[in-house]
Amino acid sequence: MRLFLVHEGFGPGGPARATAHMITGGAARGHVLPAPGQALEQLG
């Protein structure tokens, strides 16, 4: 089994993107990173 992760979110690539990244404060990190492990545990 393989899992490919592709980042398509906000990054500091320009003024608008930097502002969006600052507003979200990287909050998705706390939800996105644990999710694959949790899903695999449930499939387990």
VOZABA-550782 format. One record per atom (N, C-alpha, C, CB): residue number from 1; residue in one letter; y, z negated, x. Coordinates in nm, 3 decimals. Glycine has a CB too. Example, Ala and Ser with C-alpha at 12.3 -4.5 7.8 and 13.67 -1.06 7.14 Angstrom:
<pt><nr>1</nr><rest>A</rest><yy>-0.569</yy><zz>-0.780</zz><xx>1.319</xx></pt>
<pt><nr>1</nr><rest>A</rest><yy>-0.450</yy><zz>-0.780</zz><xx>1.230</xx></pt>
<pt><nr>1</nr><rest>A</rest><yy>-0.330</yy><zz>-0.780</zz><xx>1.320</xx></pt>
<pt><nr>1</nr><rest>A</rest><yy>-0.447</yy><zz>-0.905</zz><xx>1.131</xx></pt>
<pt><nr>2</nr><rest>S</rest><yy>-0.225</yy><zz>-0.708</zz><xx>1.285</xx></pt>
<pt><nr>2</nr><rest>S</rest><yy>-0.106</yy><zz>-0.714</zz><xx>1.367</xx></pt>
<pt><nr>2</nr><rest>S</rest><yy>0.003</yy><zz>-0.787</zz><xx>1.290</xx></pt>
<pt><nr>2</nr><rest>S</rest><yy>-0.060</yy><zz>-0.572</zz><xx>1.408</xx></pt>
This chain:
<pt><nr>1</nr><rest>M</rest><yy>-0.117</yy><zz>0.000</zz><xx>0.085</xx></pt>
<pt><nr>1</nr><rest>M</rest><yy>0.000</yy><zz>0.000</zz><xx>0.000</xx></pt>
<pt><nr>1</nr><rest>M</rest><yy>0.123</yy><zz>0.000</zz><xx>0.090</xx></pt>
<pt><nr>1</nr><rest>M</rest><yy>0.000</yy><zz>-0.122</zz><xx>-0.097</xx></pt>
<pt><nr>2</nr><rest>R</rest><yy>0.221</yy><zz>0.079</zz><xx>0.053</xx></pt>
<pt><nr>2</nr><rest>R</rest><yy>0.347</yy><zz>0.084</zz><xx>0.127</xx></pt>
<pt><nr>2</nr><rest>R</rest><yy>0.462</yy><zz>0.057</zz><xx>0.033</xx></pt>
<pt><nr>2</nr><rest>R</rest><yy>0.365</yy><zz>0.221</zz><xx>0.197</xx></pt>
<pt><nr>3</nr><rest>L</rest><yy>0.566</yy><zz>-0.002</zz><xx>0.087</xx></pt>
<pt><nr>3</nr><rest>L</rest><yy>0.687</yy><zz>-0.029</zz><xx>0.011</xx></pt>
<pt><nr>3</nr><rest>L</rest><yy>0.804</yy><zz>0.024</zz><xx>0.091</xx></pt>
<pt><nr>3</nr><rest>L</rest><yy>0.704</yy><zz>-0.182</zz><xx>-0.020</xx></pt>
<pt><nr>4</nr><rest>F</rest><yy>0.879</yy><zz>0.115</zz><xx>0.033</xx></pt>
<pt><nr>4</nr><rest>F</rest><yy>0.997</yy><zz>0.170</zz><xx>0.098</xx></pt>
<pt><nr>4</nr><rest>F</rest><yy>1.120</yy><zz>0.119</zz><xx>0.026</xx></pt>
<pt><nr>4</nr><rest>F</rest><yy>0.993</yy><zz>0.326</zz><xx>0.099</xx></pt>
<pt><nr>5</nr><rest>L</rest><yy>1.211</yy><zz>0.059</zz><xx>0.101</xx></pt>
<pt><nr>5</nr><rest>L</rest><yy>1.337</yy><zz>0.009</zz><xx>0.044</xx></pt>
<pt><nr>5</nr><rest>L</rest><yy>1.450</yy><zz>0.099</zz><xx>0.091</xx></pt>
<pt><nr>5</nr><rest>L</rest><yy>1.362</yy><zz>-0.139</zz><xx>0.086</xx></pt>
<pt><nr>6</nr><rest>V</rest><yy>1.532</yy><zz>0.140</zz><xx>-0.003</xx></pt>
<pt><nr>6</nr><rest>V</rest><yy>1.646</yy><zz>0.226</zz><xx>0.028</xx></pt>
<pt><nr>6</nr><rest>V</rest><yy>1.772</yy><zz>0.155</zz><xx>-0.021</xx></pt>
<pt><nr>6</nr><rest>V</rest><yy>1.632</yy><zz>0.368</zz><xx>-0.037</xx></pt>
<pt><nr>7</nr><rest>H</rest><yy>1.866</yy><zz>0.137</zz><xx>0.069</xx></pt>
<pt><nr>7</nr><rest>H</rest><yy>1.991</yy><zz>0.071</zz><xx>0.033</xx></pt>
<pt><nr>7</nr><rest>H</rest><yy>2.086</yy><zz>0.174</zz><xx>-0.025</xx></pt>
<pt><nr>7</nr><rest>H</rest><yy>2.055</yy><zz>0.000</zz><xx>0.157</xx></pt>
<pt><nr>8</nr><rest>E</rest><yy>2.128</yy><zz>0.153</zz><xx>-0.149</xx></pt>
<pt><nr>8</nr><rest>E</rest><yy>2.224</yy><zz>0.242</zz><xx>-0.213</xx></pt>
<pt><nr>8</nr><rest>E</rest><yy>2.335</yy><zz>0.160</zz><xx>-0.275</xx></pt>
<pt><nr>8</nr><rest>E</rest><yy>2.155</yy><zz>0.329</zz><xx>-0.319</xx></pt>
<pt><nr>9</nr><rest>G</rest><yy>2.360</yy><zz>0.043</zz><xx>-0.222</xx></pt>
<pt><nr>9</nr><rest>G</rest><yy>2.461</yy><zz>-0.045</zz><xx>-0.278</xx></pt>
<pt><nr>9</nr><rest>G</rest><yy>2.592</yy><zz>-0.035</zz><xx>-0.205</xx></pt>
<pt><nr>9</nr><rest>G</rest><yy>2.413</yy><zz>-0.186</zz><xx>-0.276</xx></pt>
<pt><nr>10</nr><rest>F</rest><yy>2.671</yy><zz>-0.137</zz><xx>-0.219</xx></pt>
<pt><nr>10</nr><rest>F</rest><yy>2.802</yy><zz>-0.140</zz><xx>-0.157</xx></pt>
<pt><nr>10</nr><rest>F</rest><yy>2.792</yy><zz>-0.185</zz><xx>-0.013</xx></pt>
<pt><nr>10</nr><rest>F</rest><yy>2.896</yy><zz>-0.232</zz><xx>-0.234</xx></pt>
<pt><nr>11</nr><rest>G</rest><yy>2.861</yy><zz>-0.119</zz><xx>0.072</xx></pt>
<pt><nr>11</nr><rest>G</rest><yy>2.871</yy><zz>-0.156</zz><xx>0.212</xx></pt>
<pt><nr>11</nr><rest>G</rest><yy>3.014</yy><zz>-0.134</zz><xx>0.257</xx></pt>
<pt><nr>11</nr><rest>G</rest><yy>2.771</yy><zz>-0.074</zz><xx>0.299</xx></pt>
<pt><nr>12</nr><rest>P</rest><yy>3.047</yy><zz>-0.180</zz><xx>0.372</xx></pt>
<pt><nr>12</nr><rest>P</rest><yy>3.186</yy><zz>-0.168</zz><xx>0.420</xx></pt>
<pt><nr>12</nr><rest>P</rest><yy>3.217</yy><zz>-0.028</zz><xx>0.474</xx></pt>
<pt><nr>12</nr><rest>P</rest><yy>3.213</yy><zz>-0.271</zz><xx>0.528</xx></pt>
<pt><nr>13</nr><rest>G</rest><yy>3.190</yy><zz>0.078</zz><xx>0.395</xx></pt>
<pt><nr>13</nr><rest>G</rest><yy>3.209</yy><zz>0.215</zz><xx>0.440</xx></pt>
<pt><nr>13</nr><rest>G</rest><yy>3.348</yy><zz>0.269</zz><xx>0.418</xx></pt>
<pt><nr>13</nr><rest>G</rest><yy>3.112</yy><zz>0.302</zz><xx>0.373</xx></pt>
<pt><nr>14</nr><rest>G</rest><yy>3.430</yy><zz>0.204</zz><xx>0.344</xx></pt>
<pt><nr>14</nr><rest>G</rest><yy>3.566</yy><zz>0.250</zz><xx>0.316</xx></pt>
<pt><nr>14</nr><rest>G</rest><yy>3.639</yy><zz>0.141</zz><xx>0.239</xx></pt>
<pt><nr>14</nr><rest>G</rest><yy>3.564</yy><zz>0.384</zz><xx>0.235</xx></pt>
<pt><nr>15</nr><rest>P</rest><yy>3.767</yy><zz>0.160</zz><xx>0.212</xx></pt>
<pt><nr>15</nr><rest>P</rest><yy>3.845</yy><zz>0.054</zz><xx>0.147</xx></pt>
<pt><nr>15</nr><rest>P</rest><yy>3.789</yy><zz>0.011</zz><xx>0.011</xx></pt>
<pt><nr>15</nr><rest>P</rest><yy>3.987</yy><zz>0.100</zz><xx>0.129</xx></pt>
<pt><nr>16</nr><rest>A</rest><yy>3.753</yy><zz>0.107</zz><xx>-0.074</xx></pt>
<pt><nr>16</nr><rest>A</rest><yy>3.700</yy><zz>0.070</zz><xx>-0.206</xx></pt>
<pt><nr>16</nr><rest>A</rest><yy>3.564</yy><zz>0.002</zz><xx>-0.194</xx></pt>
<pt><nr>16</nr><rest>A</rest><yy>3.688</yy><zz>0.195</zz><xx>-0.295</xx></pt>
<pt><nr>17</nr><rest>R</rest><yy>3.480</yy><zz>0.054</zz><xx>-0.107</xx></pt>
<pt><nr>17</nr><rest>R</rest><yy>3.348</yy><zz>-0.005</zz><xx>-0.088</xx></pt>
<pt><nr>17</nr><rest>R</rest><yy>3.359</yy><zz>-0.144</zz><xx>-0.025</xx></pt>
<pt><nr>17</nr><rest>R</rest><yy>3.261</yy><zz>0.086</zz><xx>-0.001</xx></pt>
<pt><nr>18</nr><rest>A</rest><yy>3.451</yy><zz>-0.160</zz><xx>0.069</xx></pt>
<pt><nr>18</nr><rest>A</rest><yy>3.469</yy><zz>-0.291</zz><xx>0.133</xx></pt>
<pt><nr>18</nr><rest>A</rest><yy>3.516</yy><zz>-0.393</zz><xx>0.031</xx></pt>
<pt><nr>18</nr><rest>A</rest><yy>3.570</yy><zz>-0.281</zz><xx>0.250</xx></pt>
<pt><nr>19</nr><rest>T</rest><yy>3.605</yy><zz>-0.352</zz><xx>-0.059</xx></pt>
<pt><nr>19</nr><rest>T</rest><yy>3.653</yy><zz>-0.443</zz><xx>-0.164</xx></pt>
<pt><nr>19</nr><rest>T</rest><yy>3.539</yy><zz>-0.483</zz><xx>-0.257</xx></pt>
<pt><nr>19</nr><rest>T</rest><yy>3.768</yy><zz>-0.378</zz><xx>-0.244</xx></pt>
<pt><nr>20</nr><rest>A</rest><yy>3.459</yy><zz>-0.386</zz><xx>-0.299</xx></pt>
<pt><nr>20</nr><rest>A</rest><yy>3.346</yy><zz>-0.417</zz><xx>-0.387</xx></pt>
<pt><nr>20</nr><rest>A</rest><yy>3.247</yy><zz>-0.510</zz><xx>-0.317</xx></pt>
<pt><nr>20</nr><rest>A</rest><yy>3.275</yy><zz>-0.287</zz><xx>-0.430</xx></pt>
<pt><nr>21</nr><rest>H</rest><yy>3.224</yy><zz>-0.486</zz><xx>-0.190</xx></pt>
<pt><nr>21</nr><rest>H</rest><yy>3.133</yy><zz>-0.571</zz><xx>-0.113</xx></pt>
<pt><nr>21</nr><rest>H</rest><yy>3.189</yy><zz>-0.713</zz><xx>-0.103</xx></pt>
<pt><nr>21</nr><rest>H</rest><yy>3.109</yy><zz>-0.513</zz><xx>0.028</xx></pt>
<pt><nr>22</nr><rest>M</rest><yy>3.319</yy><zz>-0.724</zz><xx>-0.083</xx></pt>
<pt><nr>22</nr><rest>M</rest><yy>3.382</yy><zz>-0.855</zz><xx>-0.073</xx></pt>
<pt><nr>22</nr><rest>M</rest><yy>3.374</yy><zz>-0.929</zz><xx>-0.207</xx></pt>
<pt><nr>22</nr><rest>M</rest><yy>3.530</yy><zz>-0.841</zz><xx>-0.028</xx></pt>
<pt><nr>23</nr><rest>I</rest><yy>3.397</yy><zz>-0.856</zz><xx>-0.318</xx></pt>
<pt><nr>23</nr><rest>I</rest><yy>3.395</yy><zz>-0.918</zz><xx>-0.451</xx></pt>
<pt><nr>23</nr><rest>I</rest><yy>3.255</yy><zz>-0.970</zz><xx>-0.483</xx></pt>
<pt><nr>23</nr><rest>I</rest><yy>3.440</yy><zz>-0.817</zz><xx>-0.559</xx></pt>
<pt><nr>24</nr><rest>T</rest><yy>3.152</yy><zz>-0.889</zz><xx>-0.454</xx></pt>
<pt><nr>24</nr><rest>T</rest><yy>3.016</yy><zz>-0.934</zz><xx>-0.484</xx></pt>
<pt><nr>24</nr><rest>T</rest><yy>2.968</yy><zz>-1.038</zz><xx>-0.383</xx></pt>
<pt><nr>24</nr><rest>T</rest><yy>2.920</yy><zz>-0.815</zz><xx>-0.486</xx></pt>
<pt><nr>25</nr><rest>G</rest><yy>3.031</yy><zz>-1.040</zz><xx>-0.267</xx></pt>
<pt><nr>25</nr><rest>G</rest><yy>2.997</yy><zz>-1.141</zz><xx>-0.167</xx></pt>
<pt><nr>25</nr><rest>G</rest><yy>2.854</yy><zz>-1.135</zz><xx>-0.119</xx></pt>
<pt><nr>25</nr><rest>G</rest><yy>3.025</yy><zz>-1.276</zz><xx>-0.222</xx></pt>
<pt><nr>26</nr><rest>G</rest><yy>2.791</yy><zz>-1.019</zz><xx>-0.132</xx></pt>
<pt><nr>26</nr><rest>G</rest><yy>2.651</yy><zz>-1.008</zz><xx>-0.091</xx></pt>
<pt><nr>26</nr><rest>G</rest><yy>2.559</yy><zz>-1.087</zz><xx>-0.182</xx></pt>
<pt><nr>26</nr><rest>G</rest><yy>2.635</yy><zz>-1.056</zz><xx>0.053</xx></pt>
<pt><nr>27</nr><rest>A</rest><yy>2.603</yy><zz>-1.114</zz><xx>-0.304</xx></pt>
<pt><nr>27</nr><rest>A</rest><yy>2.526</yy><zz>-1.197</zz><xx>-0.396</xx></pt>
<pt><nr>27</nr><rest>A</rest><yy>2.389</yy><zz>-1.138</zz><xx>-0.428</xx></pt>
<pt><nr>27</nr><rest>A</rest><yy>2.603</yy><zz>-1.217</zz><xx>-0.524</xx></pt>
<pt><nr>28</nr><rest>A</rest><yy>2.378</yy><zz>-1.007</zz><xx>-0.425</xx></pt>
<pt><nr>28</nr><rest>A</rest><yy>2.251</yy><zz>-0.944</zz><xx>-0.457</xx></pt>
<pt><nr>28</nr><rest>A</rest><yy>2.143</yy><zz>-0.982</zz><xx>-0.357</xx></pt>
<pt><nr>28</nr><rest>A</rest><yy>2.266</yy><zz>-0.793</zz><xx>-0.461</xx></pt>
<pt><nr>29</nr><rest>R</rest><yy>2.185</yy><zz>-1.015</zz><xx>-0.235</xx></pt>
<pt><nr>29</nr><rest>R</rest><yy>2.088</yy><zz>-1.051</zz><xx>-0.131</xx></pt>
<pt><nr>29</nr><rest>R</rest><yy>1.996</yy><zz>-1.164</zz><xx>-0.177</xx></pt>
<pt><nr>29</nr><rest>R</rest><yy>2.160</yy><zz>-1.093</zz><xx>-0.003</xx></pt>
<pt><nr>30</nr><rest>G</rest><yy>2.051</yy><zz>-1.261</zz><xx>-0.245</xx></pt>
<pt><nr>30</nr><rest>G</rest><yy>1.971</yy><zz>-1.375</zz><xx>-0.290</xx></pt>
<pt><nr>30</nr><rest>G</rest><yy>1.871</yy><zz>-1.341</zz><xx>-0.398</xx></pt>
<pt><nr>30</nr><rest>G</rest><yy>2.061</yy><zz>-1.481</zz><xx>-0.339</xx></pt>
<pt><nr>31</nr><rest>H</rest><yy>1.891</yy><zz>-1.227</zz><xx>-0.465</xx></pt>
<pt><nr>31</nr><rest>H</rest><yy>1.801</yy><zz>-1.186</zz><xx>-0.573</xx></pt>
<pt><nr>31</nr><rest>H</rest><yy>1.709</yy><zz>-1.073</zz><xx>-0.531</xx></pt>
<pt><nr>31</nr><rest>H</rest><yy>1.881</yy><zz>-1.144</zz><xx>-0.695</xx></pt>
<pt><nr>32</nr><rest>V</rest><yy>1.762</yy><zz>-0.980</zz><xx>-0.452</xx></pt>
<pt><nr>32</nr><rest>V</rest><yy>1.685</yy><zz>-0.861</zz><xx>-0.418</xx></pt>
<pt><nr>32</nr><rest>V</rest><yy>1.579</yy><zz>-0.889</zz><xx>-0.312</xx></pt>
<pt><nr>32</nr><rest>V</rest><yy>1.779</yy><zz>-0.753</zz><xx>-0.368</xx></pt>
<pt><nr>33</nr><rest>L</rest><yy>1.612</yy><zz>-0.962</zz><xx>-0.209</xx></pt>
<pt><nr>33</nr><rest>L</rest><yy>1.516</yy><zz>-0.983</zz><xx>-0.100</xx></pt>
<pt><nr>33</nr><rest>L</rest><yy>1.393</yy><zz>-1.061</zz><xx>-0.141</xx></pt>
<pt><nr>33</nr><rest>L</rest><yy>1.584</yy><zz>-1.054</zz><xx>0.013</xx></pt>
<pt><nr>34</nr><rest>P</rest><yy>1.403</yy><zz>-1.166</zz><xx>-0.222</xx></pt>
<pt><nr>34</nr><rest>P</rest><yy>1.282</yy><zz>-1.239</zz><xx>-0.261</xx></pt>
<pt><nr>34</nr><rest>P</rest><yy>1.195</yy><zz>-1.164</zz><xx>-0.363</xx></pt>
<pt><nr>34</nr><rest>P</rest><yy>1.320</yy><zz>-1.373</zz><xx>-0.318</xx></pt>
<pt><nr>35</nr><rest>A</rest><yy>1.252</yy><zz>-1.069</zz><xx>-0.437</xx></pt>
<pt><nr>35</nr><rest>A</rest><yy>1.181</yy><zz>-1.005</zz><xx>-0.548</xx></pt>
<pt><nr>35</nr><rest>A</rest><yy>1.052</yy><zz>-0.935</zz><xx>-0.507</xx></pt>
<pt><nr>35</nr><rest>A</rest><yy>1.271</yy><zz>-0.906</zz><xx>-0.613</xx></pt>
<pt><nr>36</nr><rest>P</rest><yy>1.047</yy><zz>-0.855</zz><xx>-0.400</xx></pt>
<pt><nr>36</nr><rest>P</rest><yy>0.920</yy><zz>-0.791</zz><xx>-0.366</xx></pt>
<pt><nr>36</nr><rest>P</rest><yy>0.808</yy><zz>-0.891</zz><xx>-0.336</xx></pt>
<pt><nr>36</nr><rest>P</rest><yy>0.939</yy><zz>-0.699</zz><xx>-0.247</xx></pt>
<pt><nr>37</nr><rest>G</rest><yy>0.841</yy><zz>-0.997</zz><xx>-0.267</xx></pt>
<pt><nr>37</nr><rest>G</rest><yy>0.740</yy><zz>-1.099</zz><xx>-0.237</xx></pt>
<pt><nr>37</nr><rest>G</rest><yy>0.690</yy><zz>-1.167</zz><xx>-0.363</xx></pt>
<pt><nr>37</nr><rest>G</rest><yy>0.795</yy><zz>-1.202</zz><xx>-0.142</xx></pt>
<pt><nr>38</nr><rest>Q</rest><yy>0.781</yy><zz>-1.195</zz><xx>-0.454</xx></pt>
<pt><nr>38</nr><rest>Q</rest><yy>0.742</yy><zz>-1.258</zz><xx>-0.580</xx></pt>
<pt><nr>38</nr><rest>Q</rest><yy>0.654</yy><zz>-1.165</zz><xx>-0.662</xx></pt>
<pt><nr>38</nr><rest>Q</rest><yy>0.867</yy><zz>-1.297</zz><xx>-0.660</xx></pt>
<pt><nr>39</nr><rest>A</rest><yy>0.687</yy><zz>-1.036</zz><xx>-0.663</xx></pt>
<pt><nr>39</nr><rest>A</rest><yy>0.605</yy><zz>-0.939</zz><xx>-0.737</xx></pt>
<pt><nr>39</nr><rest>A</rest><yy>0.466</yy><zz>-0.930</zz><xx>-0.677</xx></pt>
<pt><nr>39</nr><rest>A</rest><yy>0.672</yy><zz>-0.799</zz><xx>-0.737</xx></pt>
<pt><nr>40</nr><rest>L</rest><yy>0.456</yy><zz>-0.929</zz><xx>-0.545</xx></pt>
<pt><nr>40</nr><rest>L</rest><yy>0.325</yy><zz>-0.922</zz><xx>-0.480</xx></pt>
<pt><nr>40</nr><rest>L</rest><yy>0.242</yy><zz>-1.047</zz><xx>-0.508</xx></pt>
<pt><nr>40</nr><rest>L</rest><yy>0.342</yy><zz>-0.903</zz><xx>-0.330</xx></pt>
<pt><nr>41</nr><rest>E</rest><yy>0.307</yy><zz>-1.162</zz><xx>-0.514</xx></pt>
<pt><nr>41</nr><rest>E</rest><yy>0.234</yy><zz>-1.285</zz><xx>-0.546</xx></pt>
<pt><nr>41</nr><rest>E</rest><yy>0.176</yy><zz>-1.277</zz><xx>-0.687</xx></pt>
<pt><nr>41</nr><rest>E</rest><yy>0.327</yy><zz>-1.408</zz><xx>-0.533</xx></pt>
<pt><nr>42</nr><rest>Q</rest><yy>0.252</yy><zz>-1.222</zz><xx>-0.779</xx></pt>
<pt><nr>42</nr><rest>Q</rest><yy>0.204</yy><zz>-1.211</zz><xx>-0.918</xx></pt>
<pt><nr>42</nr><rest>Q</rest><yy>0.089</yy><zz>-1.113</zz><xx>-0.929</xx></pt>
<pt><nr>42</nr><rest>Q</rest><yy>0.318</yy><zz>-1.168</zz><xx>-1.010</xx></pt>
<pt><nr>43</nr><rest>L</rest><yy>0.091</yy><zz>-1.008</zz><xx>-0.847</xx></pt>
<pt><nr>43</nr><rest>L</rest><yy>-0.017</yy><zz>-0.910</zz><xx>-0.849</xx></pt>
<pt><nr>43</nr><rest>L</rest><yy>-0.142</yy><zz>-0.962</zz><xx>-0.781</xx></pt>
<pt><nr>43</nr><rest>L</rest><yy>0.028</yy><zz>-0.782</zz><xx>-0.780</xx></pt>
<pt><nr>44</nr><rest>G</rest><yy>-0.118</yy><zz>-1.054</zz><xx>-0.684</xx></pt>
<pt><nr>44</nr><rest>G</rest><yy>-0.212</yy><zz>-1.110</zz><xx>-0.597</xx></pt>
<pt><nr>44</nr><rest>G</rest><yy>-0.350</yy><zz>-1.127</zz><xx>-0.621</xx></pt>
<pt><nr>44</nr><rest>G</rest><yy>-0.175</yy><zz>-1.215</zz><xx>-0.570</xx></pt>
